[in-house]
Amino acid sequence: MINLFVVQKGRLAQEQVEDRNELLQHKPIWIDVIDPDDEELAWIKDTYGVVLPELEQLGDLEASARYFEGEDSHIHIRTDFLLDEETSSRNVRVAFVLTKDVLFSIHDEDLPAFRLVRMRARLRPGSVRNAKDVLMDLYATDAEYSADSIEEVYERLEDASKRVLADEVTDQAAADVLEIIARVEDLNGRIRRNVMDTRRAVSFLLRSQMLSPDQQDEARQVLRDIDSIENHTAFLSDKVNFLMDATVGFININQNKIIKLFSVVSVALMPPTLIASIYGMNFKVMPELDWAEGYPYAIVLMIVSAAIPLVYFRRKGWLK
């Protein structure tokens, strides 16, 4: 799918391209290509002379080859954008090709940052004037989206903290907390990776000296936002480790309680077991064999011998 964007009356207007002729009818500043087929890529090449990479090629480049200026003077950038969904989160690779007048982007699914940029550009006249403005807005919006995801991480960790610090933490509650922590740590790591990648891309644009003074100021602001986000992710990582250790500690405590209970019960049953072993022998010469009250005496003796250690252990608090 090819989405074409032109500036009309100071706003970004979107046109969905169905055939090659529609590309010739507009002068866009941004062409967003989502999950294209070979025919759509050929339209782009024939119309603008720009060769966009295939989706399978987006993840094959070395890290050092993801930001460069080609022989055609086009800026080529490969960068990750965060996609945080309710059930999962992931980083989606996006390829940008920035020419003199047009920004080309290609990715395999629509992204929240792209939707926000389109919406804001339609609602705020003059916010986007050229292709470089679009690119900087995409990176700024991605940083904002990462910050929003950080808030979600805080909320999830707050819920996990309440469960961990409850009066009694059962094994099931601890298992639920561990699941929350695992998901939060995964999301936090993806946020950190995303902003790190955004930092490298924005720094590359600053070094290229192709941005206007206003765009340079915006780029520096994005870098400051990223610094703040990275500090938050570092703090959240420490908190995740604390909650993980606390949860595992509670699980160990619960297991130790069970082991202690079995140990105490085993010790308490040793005297009656000894008594039962003695009176259960069947030697020919045993004075107790003809004792009429021997059986109830042995039963009472075993009960008393088990009760005395249990009472002692309870007073010591070993049965709690």
For each residue, the residues with C-beta under 8 A, 3 or more apart:
1: 16 33 34 35 36 40
2: 16 17 23 31 32 33 34 36 40 43 44
3: 14 15 16 17 31 32 33 34
4: 14 15 16 17 22 23 26 28 30 31
5: 12 13 14 15 28 29 30 31 32 118 121 134
6: 12 13 15 26 27 28 29
7: 10 11 12 13 29 128 129
8: 11 13
9: 125
10: 7 125 126
11: 7 8 121 122 123 124 125
12: 5 6 7 29 30 118 121 122 128 134
13: 5 6 7 8 122
14: 3 4 5 118 122
15: 3 4 5 6 22 26
16: 1 2 3 4
17: 2 3 4 22 23 40 43
18: 22
19: 22 43
20: 23 24 43 46 47
21: 24 25
22: 4 15 17 18 19 25 26
23: 2 4 17 20 26 43 44 47 48
24: 20 21 47
25: 21 22
26: 4 6 15 22 23
27: 6 101
28: 4 5 6 31 102
29: 5 6 7 12 101 102 103 128 130 131 134
30: 4 5 12 102 103 104 105 131 134
31: 2 3 4 5 28 44 48 102 103 104 105
32: 2 3 5 105 114
33: 1 2 3 36 40 41 44 52 104 105 106 107
34: 1 2 3 106 107 108 109 110
35: 1 55 107 108 109
36: 1 2 33 40 41 52 55 106
37: 40 41
38: 41 42
39: 42 43
40: 1 2 17 33 36 37 43 44
41: 33 36 37 38 44 45 52 54
42: 38 39 45 46
43: 2 17 19 20 23 39 40 46 47
44: 2 23 31 33 40 41 47 48 50 52 104
45: 41 42 48 49 50 51 52
46: 20 42 43
47: 20 23 24 43 44
48: 23 31 44 45 99 102 104
49: 45
50: 44 45 74 97 99 102 104
51: 45
52: 33 36 41 44 45 95 97 104 106
53: 57 58 95 106
54: 41 57 58
55: 35 36 58 106 107 108
56: 60
57: 53 54 60 61
58: 53 54 55 61 78 93 94 95 106 107
59: 93
60: 56 57
61: 57 58 65 66 78
62: 65 66
63: 66
64:
65: 61 62 68
66: 61 62 63 77 78 79 200
67: 76 77 78 200 201 204
68: 65 75 76
69: 73 74 75 76 208
70: 73 74 75 76
71:
72:
73: 69 70 100
74: 50 69 70 97 98 99
75: 68 69 70 96 97 98 205 208 210
76: 67 68 69 70 95 96 97 98
77: 66 67 95 96 97 98 201 204
78: 58 61 66 67 93 94 95 96
79: 66 93 94 96 197 198 200 201
80: 91 92 93 94 193 194 197 198
81: 91 92 94 107 111 113 114 142 194
82: 89 91 92 112 113 142 145 146 149 190 191 194
83: 89 90 91 92 109 111 112
84: 89 112 145 149 152 187 190
85: 88 89
86:
87:
88: 85
89: 82 83 84 85 149 186 187 190
90: 83 190
91: 80 81 82 83 190 193 194 197
92: 80 81 82 83 107 108 109 111
93: 58 59 78 79 80 107
94: 58 78 79 80 81 105 106 107 111
95: 52 53 58 76 77 78 105 106 107
96: 75 76 77 78 79 103 104 105 135
97: 50 52 74 75 76 77 103 104 105
98: 74 75 76 77 102 103 104 131 132 135
99: 48 50 74 102 103 104 131
100: 73
101: 27 29 130 131
102: 28 29 30 31 48 50 98 99 131
103: 29 30 31 96 97 98 99 131 132 134 135
104: 30 31 33 44 48 50 52 96 97 98 99
105: 30 31 32 33 94 95 96 97 114 138
106: 33 34 36 52 53 55 58 94 95
107: 33 34 35 55 58 81 92 93 94 95 111
108: 34 35 55 92
109: 34 35 83 92
110: 34 114 115
111: 81 83 92 94 107 114 115
112: 82 83 84 115 116 145
113: 81 82 116 117 138 141 142 145
114: 32 81 105 110 111 117 118 138
115: 110 111 112 118 119
116: 112 113 119 120 141 144 145
117: 113 114 120 121 134 137 138 141
118: 5 12 14 114 115 121 122
119: 115 116 122 123
120: 116 117 123 124 127 137 141
121: 5 11 12 117 118 124 127 128 134 137
122: 11 12 13 14 118 119
123: 11 119 120
124: 11 120 121 127
125: 9 10 11
126: 10 129
127: 120 121 124 133 137
128: 7 12 29 121 133 134 137
129: 7 126 133
130: 29 101 133 134
131: 29 30 98 99 101 102 103 134 135
132: 98 103 135 136 210 211 212 215
133: 127 128 129 130 136 137 215
134: 5 12 29 30 103 117 121 128 130 131 137 138
135: 96 98 103 131 132 138 139 205
136: 132 133 139 140 202 205 211 215 218 219 222
137: 117 120 121 127 128 133 134 140 141
138: 105 113 114 117 134 135 141 142
139: 135 136 142 143 198 201 202 219 222
140: 136 137 143 144 218 221 222 225
141: 113 116 117 120 137 138 144 145
142: 81 82 113 138 139 145 146 194 198
143: 139 140 146 147 195 198 222 225 226 229
144: 116 140 141 147 148 225
145: 82 84 112 113 116 141 142 148 149
146: 82 142 143 149 150 191 194 195 198 229
147: 143 144 150 151 225 228 229
148: 144 145 151 152
149: 82 84 89 145 146 152 153 187 191
150: 146 147 153 154 191 229 232 233 236
151: 147 148 154 155
152: 84 148 149 155 156 187
153: 149 150 156 157 184 187 188 191 236
154: 150 151 157 158 236
155: 151 152 158 159
156: 152 153 159 160 180 183 184
157: 153 154 160 161 181 184 236 239 240 243
158: 154 155 161 162
159: 155 156 162 163 180
160: 156 157 163 164 177 180 181 184 243
161: 157 158 164 165 243
162: 158 159 165 166
163: 159 160 166 169 173 176 177
164: 160 161 169 174 177 243 246 247 250
165: 161 162
166: 162 163 169 173
167:
168:
169: 163 164 166 173 174 177 247 250 254
170: 173 174 254
171: 174 175 251 254
172: 175 176
173: 163 166 169 170 176 177
174: 164 169 170 171 177 178 247 250 251 254
175: 171 172 178 179
176: 163 172 173 179 180
177: 160 163 164 169 173 174 180 181 243 247
178: 174 175 181 182 244 247 248
179: 175 176 182 183
180: 156 159 160 176 177 183 184
181: 157 160 177 178 184 185 240 243 244 247
182: 178 179 185 186
183: 156 179 180 186 187
184: 153 156 157 160 180 181 187 188 236 240
185: 181 182 188 189 237 240
186: 89 182 183 189 190
187: 84 89 149 152 153 183 184 190 191
188: 153 184 185 191 192 233 236 237 240
189: 185 186 192 193
190: 82 84 89 90 91 186 187 193 194
191: 82 146 149 150 153 187 188 194 195 229 233
192: 188 189 195 196 230 233 237
193: 80 91 189 190 196 197
194: 80 81 82 91 142 146 190 191 197 198
195: 143 146 191 192 198 199 226 229 230 233
196: 192 193 199 200 230
197: 79 80 91 193 194 200 201
198: 79 80 139 142 143 146 194 195 201 202 222 226
199: 195 196 202 203 223 226
200: 66 67 79 196 197 203 204
201: 67 77 79 139 197 198 204 205
202: 136 139 198 199 205 206 219 222 223 226
203: 199 200 206 207 223
204: 67 77 200 201 207 208
205: 75 135 136 201 202 208 210 211 219
206: 202 203 209 211 216 219 220
207: 203 204
208: 69 75 204 205 211
209: 206
210: 75 132 205
211: 132 136 205 206 208 215 216 219
212: 132 215 216
213: 216 217
214: 217 218
215: 132 133 136 211 212 218 219
216: 206 211 212 213 219 220
217: 213 214 220 221
218: 136 140 214 215 221 222
219: 136 139 202 205 206 211 215 216 222 223
220: 206 216 217 223 224
221: 140 217 218 224 225
222: 136 139 140 143 198 202 218 219 225 226
223: 199 202 203 219 220 226 227
224: 220 221 227 228
225: 140 143 144 147 221 222 228 229
226: 143 195 198 199 202 222 223 229 230
227: 223 224 230 231
228: 147 224 225 231 232
229: 143 146 147 150 191 195 225 226 232 233
230: 192 195 196 226 227 233 234
231: 227 228 234 235
232: 150 228 229 235 236
233: 150 188 191 192 195 229 230 236 237
234: 230 231 237 238
235: 231 232 238 239
236: 150 153 154 157 184 188 232 233 239 240
237: 185 188 192 233 234 240 241
238: 234 235 241 242
239: 157 235 236 242 243
240: 157 181 184 185 188 236 237 243 244
241: 237 238 244 245
242: 238 239 245 246
243: 157 160 161 164 177 181 239 240 246 247
244: 178 181 240 241 247 248
245: 241 242 248 249
246: 164 242 243 249 250
247: 164 169 174 177 178 181 243 244 250 251
248: 178 244 245 251 252
249: 245 246 252 253
250: 164 169 174 246 247 253 254
251: 171 174 247 248 254 255
252: 248 249 255 256
253: 249 250 256 257
254: 169 170 171 174 250 251 257 258
255: 251 252 258 259
256: 252 253 259 260
257: 253 254 260 261
258: 254 255 261 262
259: 255 256 262 263
260: 256 257 263 264 318
261: 257 258 264 265 319
262: 258 259 265 266
263: 259 260 266 267
264: 260 261 267 268 313 318 319
265: 261 262 268 269
266: 262 263 269 270
267: 263 264 270 309 313
268: 264 265 271 306 309 310 313
269: 265 266 272 273 306
270: 266 267 273 274
271: 268 274 275 302 305 306 308 309
272: 269 275 276 301 302 303 305 306
273: 269 270 276 277
274: 270 271 277 278 305
275: 271 272 278 279 298 301 302 305
276: 272 273 279 280 298 302
277: 273 274 280 281
278: 274 275 281
279: 275 276 288 294 298
280: 276 277
281: 277 278 286
282: 286
283: 286
284:
285:
286: 281 282 283 289
287: 290 291
288: 279 291 294
289: 286 294
290: 287
291: 287 288 294 297
292:
293: 296 297
294: 279 288 289 291 297 298
295: 298 299
296: 293 299 300
297: 291 293 294 300 301
298: 275 276 279 294 295 301 302
299: 295 296 302 303
300: 296 297 303 304
301: 272 275 297 298 304 305
302: 271 272 275 276 298 299 305 306
303: 272 299 300 306 307
304: 300 301 307 308
305: 271 272 274 275 301 302 308 309
306: 268 269 271 272 302 303 309 310
307: 303 304 310 311
308: 271 304 305 311 312
309: 267 268 271 305 306 312 313
310: 268 306 307 313 314 319
311: 307 308 314 315
312: 308 309 315 316
313: 264 267 268 309 310 316 318 319
314: 310 311 317 318 319
315: 311 312
316: 312 313
317: 314 320
318: 260 264 313 314
319: 261 264 310 313 314
320: 317
